Amino acid sequence: MKQTIHPVADKHTRSGSFKSYAIRGWNYDEGWIMSLASGSGSAKNVWVSGSFESPTFEEVSSPPSDEAGVIEIDPKPIDLSADEKDAILSMAWEWEIWERTVAAGTCMIDSVHRMLELPRDDVLDWFRKTRRDPSVPELVAETLKENGREVETFGPDGFGQFYSQRRLILLLRKDDDRKGHAVLVYENDSAIFDSDNRFKQVGDFLWACNLGYRIASVVVLKEK
Protein backbone atom coordinates (compact mmCIF):
# COMPACT_ATOMS: atom_id res chain seq x y z
CA MET A 1 0.00 0.00 0.00
CA LYS A 2 1.34 3.41 -0.94
CA GLN A 3 2.50 5.69 1.84
CA THR A 4 3.38 9.39 1.96
CA ILE A 5 6.53 10.17 3.95
CA HIS A 6 7.92 13.52 5.09
CA PRO A 7 11.65 14.31 5.18
CA VAL A 8 13.43 15.46 8.30
CA ALA A 9 14.84 18.83 7.29
CA ASP A 10 17.98 18.69 9.45
CA LYS A 11 20.53 16.21 8.05
CA HIS A 12 18.00 14.51 5.83
CA THR A 13 20.63 12.66 3.76
CA ARG A 14 23.39 10.60 5.38
CA SER A 15 26.12 8.22 4.31
CA GLY A 16 28.31 5.83 6.23
CA SER A 17 29.57 2.28 6.46
CA PHE A 18 29.15 -0.64 8.82
CA LYS A 19 31.32 -3.74 8.54
CA SER A 20 31.23 -4.73 4.85
CA TYR A 21 28.30 -2.49 3.88
CA ALA A 22 28.26 0.97 2.35
CA ILE A 23 25.05 2.68 3.37
CA ARG A 24 23.20 5.78 2.30
CA GLY A 25 20.22 6.92 4.33
CA TRP A 26 17.32 9.34 3.92
CA ASN A 27 15.66 10.36 7.16
CA TYR A 28 11.87 10.75 7.26
CA ASP A 29 9.47 11.44 10.10
CA GLU A 30 8.02 7.99 9.54
CA GLY A 31 11.30 6.06 9.21
CA TRP A 32 14.40 5.65 7.03
CA ILE A 33 15.07 4.72 3.43
CA MET A 34 18.40 2.88 3.41
CA SER A 35 20.41 1.99 0.33
CA LEU A 36 22.60 -0.95 1.29
CA ALA A 37 25.50 -2.06 -0.92
CA SER A 38 28.16 -4.73 -0.43
CA GLY A 39 30.81 -5.88 -2.89
CA SER A 40 29.91 -5.80 -6.56
CA GLY A 41 26.23 -6.63 -6.12
CA SER A 42 23.44 -4.16 -6.72
CA ALA A 43 22.24 -2.04 -3.81
CA LYS A 44 19.14 -2.99 -1.84
CA ASN A 45 16.77 -0.11 -1.15
CA VAL A 46 15.01 -0.70 2.14
CA TRP A 47 12.26 1.16 3.97
CA VAL A 48 12.73 0.62 7.72
CA SER A 49 10.06 1.85 10.11
CA GLY A 50 8.84 1.18 13.61
CA SER A 51 11.04 1.17 16.71
CA PHE A 52 14.50 -0.26 17.30
CA GLU A 53 12.84 -2.94 19.43
CA SER A 54 10.32 -3.92 16.73
CA PRO A 55 11.48 -2.72 13.29
CA THR A 56 9.79 -3.41 9.97
CA PHE A 57 11.85 -3.89 6.79
CA GLU A 58 10.36 -3.47 3.32
CA GLU A 59 11.69 -2.91 -0.18
CA VAL A 60 11.30 0.31 -2.17
CA SER A 61 11.98 0.45 -5.89
CA SER A 62 14.66 3.15 -5.80
CA PRO A 63 16.27 5.62 -3.38
CA PRO A 64 15.05 9.22 -3.41
CA SER A 65 17.15 12.10 -4.67
CA ASP A 66 18.92 14.13 -1.99
CA GLU A 67 16.71 17.12 -2.78
CA ALA A 68 13.41 15.25 -2.73
CA GLY A 69 10.77 16.62 -0.38
CA VAL A 70 7.58 14.81 0.56
CA ILE A 71 7.41 11.62 -1.48
CA GLU A 72 5.16 8.62 -1.92
CA ILE A 73 6.52 5.09 -1.58
CA ASP A 74 4.99 1.70 -2.28
CA PRO A 75 6.92 -0.70 -0.01
CA LYS A 76 6.95 -4.43 -0.75
CA PRO A 77 8.10 -7.46 1.25
CA ILE A 78 11.86 -8.06 1.24
CA ASP A 79 14.07 -10.90 2.42
CA LEU A 80 17.11 -9.62 4.32
CA SER A 81 19.83 -11.53 6.12
CA ALA A 82 20.49 -11.01 9.82
CA ASP A 83 23.72 -9.20 8.92
CA GLU A 84 21.90 -6.82 6.59
CA LYS A 85 19.28 -6.00 9.23
CA ASP A 86 22.00 -5.47 11.82
CA ALA A 87 23.89 -3.12 9.48
CA ILE A 88 20.77 -1.05 8.81
CA LEU A 89 19.79 -0.74 12.48
CA SER A 90 23.37 -0.10 13.60
CA MET A 91 23.68 2.74 11.09
CA ALA A 92 20.33 4.20 12.15
CA TRP A 93 21.47 3.99 15.80
CA GLU A 94 24.68 5.81 14.86
CA TRP A 95 22.77 8.63 13.20
CA GLU A 96 19.83 8.91 15.61
CA ILE A 97 21.38 8.22 19.01
CA TRP A 98 25.17 8.31 18.92
CA GLU A 99 25.45 11.56 16.91
CA ARG A 100 23.11 13.24 19.38
CA THR A 101 25.16 11.86 22.28
CA VAL A 102 28.41 13.16 20.79
CA ALA A 103 26.87 16.61 20.34
CA ALA A 104 25.69 16.67 23.97
CA GLY A 105 28.92 15.16 25.38
CA THR A 106 30.32 11.64 25.75
CA CYS A 107 31.21 11.89 29.45
CA MET A 108 29.08 8.85 30.35
CA ILE A 109 30.63 6.38 27.92
CA ASP A 110 34.11 7.79 28.60
CA SER A 111 33.64 7.27 32.34
CA VAL A 112 32.12 3.80 31.98
CA HIS A 113 34.92 2.38 29.85
CA ARG A 114 37.50 3.66 32.34
CA MET A 115 35.50 2.29 35.24
CA LEU A 116 35.56 -1.18 33.63
CA GLU A 117 39.08 -0.87 32.17
CA LEU A 118 37.83 -2.06 28.79
CA PRO A 119 38.40 -0.58 25.33
CA ARG A 120 35.98 2.24 24.62
CA ASP A 121 34.81 0.67 21.35
CA ASP A 122 33.96 -2.60 23.12
CA VAL A 123 31.76 -0.84 25.66
CA LEU A 124 30.16 1.34 22.98
CA ASP A 125 29.34 -1.78 20.98
CA TRP A 126 27.21 -3.07 23.89
CA PHE A 127 24.93 -0.09 23.38
CA ARG A 128 25.00 -0.30 19.60
CA LYS A 129 23.93 -3.95 19.68
CA THR A 130 21.04 -3.24 22.04
CA ARG A 131 20.22 0.11 20.29
CA ARG A 132 20.27 1.83 23.67
CA ASP A 133 21.19 5.40 24.55
CA PRO A 134 24.52 5.37 26.47
CA SER A 135 23.70 8.68 28.14
CA VAL A 136 20.67 7.37 30.08
CA PRO A 137 21.72 6.14 33.56
CA GLU A 138 19.03 3.44 33.81
CA LEU A 139 20.05 1.99 30.44
CA VAL A 140 23.72 2.12 31.40
CA ALA A 141 23.08 0.11 34.57
CA GLU A 142 20.92 -2.40 32.67
CA THR A 143 23.55 -2.84 29.97
CA LEU A 144 26.38 -3.36 32.45
CA LYS A 145 24.39 -6.01 34.29
CA GLU A 146 23.68 -7.85 31.02
CA ASN A 147 27.41 -7.91 30.36
CA GLY A 148 28.37 -9.51 33.65
CA ARG A 149 29.07 -6.44 35.77
CA GLU A 150 27.36 -6.08 39.11
CA VAL A 151 26.25 -2.52 39.69
CA GLU A 152 23.77 -0.86 41.98
CA THR A 153 22.29 2.61 41.79
CA PHE A 154 21.79 4.85 44.81
CA GLY A 155 20.59 8.37 45.44
CA PRO A 156 22.92 11.29 46.21
CA ASP A 157 23.64 9.87 49.67
CA GLY A 158 25.46 6.98 47.99
CA PHE A 159 28.35 9.33 47.22
CA GLY A 160 29.97 8.96 50.63
CA GLN A 161 28.90 5.40 51.46
CA PHE A 162 31.07 3.31 49.14
CA TYR A 163 34.54 4.67 49.70
CA SER A 164 36.30 1.44 48.69
CA GLN A 165 34.49 0.95 45.36
CA ARG A 166 34.50 2.62 41.97
CA ARG A 167 31.44 4.71 41.38
CA LEU A 168 29.92 6.90 38.72
CA ILE A 169 28.70 10.22 40.03
CA LEU A 170 25.76 11.36 37.92
CA LEU A 171 25.01 15.05 38.09
CA LEU A 172 22.32 17.32 36.70
CA ARG A 173 22.49 20.98 35.81
CA LYS A 174 20.79 23.12 38.42
CA ASP A 175 19.38 25.42 35.73
CA ASP A 176 18.26 22.62 33.38
CA ASP A 177 17.82 19.09 34.74
CA ARG A 178 17.56 17.75 31.19
CA LYS A 179 21.34 18.19 30.94
CA GLY A 180 23.61 15.90 32.88
CA HIS A 181 27.24 15.03 33.46
CA ALA A 182 29.05 11.84 34.57
CA VAL A 183 32.30 11.61 36.54
CA LEU A 184 34.19 8.50 37.69
CA VAL A 185 35.59 8.22 41.22
CA TYR A 186 38.20 5.49 41.75
CA GLU A 187 38.55 3.20 44.77
CA ASN A 188 39.40 4.85 48.07
CA ASP A 189 38.86 8.24 46.45
CA SER A 190 42.39 7.93 45.06
CA ALA A 191 41.56 9.89 41.91
CA ILE A 192 38.72 10.95 39.67
CA PHE A 193 38.17 11.07 35.93
CA ASP A 194 36.18 13.94 34.43
CA SER A 195 36.20 14.16 30.64
CA ASP A 196 35.34 17.88 30.90
CA ASN A 197 37.92 18.56 33.63
CA ARG A 198 35.39 20.44 35.73
CA PHE A 199 35.88 18.28 38.82
CA LYS A 200 39.55 17.77 39.66
CA GLN A 201 39.38 16.10 43.09
CA VAL A 202 36.80 14.36 45.23
CA GLY A 203 36.35 17.38 47.47
CA ASP A 204 35.02 19.35 44.50
CA PHE A 205 31.74 17.43 44.73
CA LEU A 206 31.01 19.15 48.03
CA TRP A 207 30.84 22.37 46.06
CA ALA A 208 29.04 20.99 42.99
CA CYS A 209 26.35 23.63 43.38
CA ASN A 210 28.97 26.33 42.85
CA LEU A 211 29.82 24.70 39.52
CA GLY A 212 26.15 24.68 38.50
CA TYR A 213 25.40 21.01 39.31
CA ARG A 214 23.70 18.82 41.87
CA ILE A 215 24.40 15.12 42.49
CA ALA A 216 21.45 13.10 41.14
CA SER A 217 22.56 9.50 41.68
CA VAL A 218 25.53 7.22 42.18
CA VAL A 219 26.22 3.97 40.29
CA VAL A 220 28.48 1.64 42.27
CA LEU A 221 30.55 -1.10 40.64
CA LYS A 222 30.54 -4.05 43.01
CA GLU A 223 33.56 -6.25 43.51
CA LYS A 224 33.46 -9.57 41.63
Secondary structure, DSSP 8 states (H G I E B T S, - for coil): --EEE-B-STT-EEEEEETTEEEEEEEETTEEEEEEE-TTS--EEEEEEE-SSSEEEEE-SS---TT--SEEE--EE----HHHHHHHHHHHHIIIIIHHHHHH--HHHHHHHHHHT--HHHHHHHHHHHT--TT-HHHHHHHHHHTT--EEEE-GGGGGT-TTS-EEEEEEESS-TT-EEEEEE-GGG--EE-TT----SGGGGGGGGGGTEEEEEEEEE---
